[in-house]
Amino acid sequence: MKKVFSMFLSGFMALSLAGCQNNASESSTESAGKSENLAVSESSAADVNSSATVDSNSETAPVSIPQTGFTTAVPAEYKQPAEKQGEVVELQYNSLDYLRDSSPITKTAYVYLPYGYDENDSSTRYDIIYLMHGWGGHAGEYFEYTPTKNMFDNLIEKGDIPPVIIVSATFYNKNSSTDFSSSIAEFREFHRDFEENLMPTVEGKFHTYANSTSAEDLANSRDHRVFGGFSLGSVTTWLEFCYDYDYIKYFLPMSGSCWYYGTYGDFQTEKNVDFIEQLVKENDLDKRGYFIYHAVGTQDAVKSQTLMQADEMLARPDVFTPEHYVFYQKDGGYHDFDAVQEYLYNALPIFFD
């Protein structure tokens, strides 16, 4: 497995503290009546006998990893400034307030452009990664913690991943409240912003594998697109799978489960996995390709919901085979950005190998 990169921290205190408060509450809420599956997940995470063949795109050879296991720490040198550094730019784009009255709004995202990116060179195309923050976060967070930006630079400079474009977006807007219940309502509508506004704007401006911003061309370039997120961003990532599998092949949900049905404290795990299985079968995703790298820390206060979903998916090996779904844990990892950077470090090179 190649090396991978470091995570951010703008708003480390805001997000970390919010995550920790959420953690303590969620841990007690989830544990009641749901502990039976946890031992299965813990043992399956330690079982590294089945290997995954991940075909990230047709031009490259596959890489094999165990379906379950533990992540590897980020090397210290990846947190130091690289010789060749990418640039982060602000991007404002037109959207709609989908949660309220669909009135026009302007949103902001931040975009990492790798070293050597040339806006005039339309012949060079780039894979693209969209990343979503957790509760109370904001656009650009993945670039505000210096070691994370350094890690992106180093992963590219050392050849662990190709030069990529990375988008740090948000499910909030100027009308949003960031309390927990309101945040849930916001991220449930984000897929519409992604499909209709964010993705077309970003990929209409920067040189990705989409030949145009038509729905057809965006769908045709799905093999070169990743979506990932942490905490509520992880829940958002699962919803992106549910709504936008036509546009995205690779998914990185970190510390969170699918809430297509249910919500916080009402994790309808079996029903959600049934729905994901239905999507896979009805949309021929086995043949079209998809890959989910699911991750959580062993000390993460929201690990129970994550483990319950991992248990349910791993219990269906004929559907969620190693080439489509893997589950990894950070030994001793908490619900924080130290864990997130390790998930990113371990997952991204797999997507692009």
FENWOFEN-V529249 format. One record per run of one state. SS is the DSSP state (~ for helix, > for strand, _ for the rest). FROM is the first residue (numbers start at 1). LEN is the number of residues. If there is no record, write none. Layout:
SS|FROM|LEN  SS|FROM|LEN
This chain:
_|1|11  ~|12|20  _|32|4  ~|36|11  _|47|4  >|51|4  _|55|8  >|63|4  _|67|1  >|68|3  _|71|5  ~|76|4  _|80|7  >|87|10  _|97|7  >|104|10  _|114|12  >|126|7  _|133|8  ~|141|4  _|145|1  ~|146|12  _|158|6  >|164|6  _|170|10  ~|180|26  _|206|2  >|208|1  _|209|6  ~|215|6  _|221|1  ~|222|3  >|225|6  _|231|1  ~|232|13  _|245|5  >|250|5  _|255|7  >|262|2  _|264|2  >|266|2  _|268|1  ~|269|14  _|283|2  ~|285|4  _|289|2  >|291|7  _|298|5  ~|303|12  _|315|10  >|325|6  _|331|6  ~|337|15  _|352|2
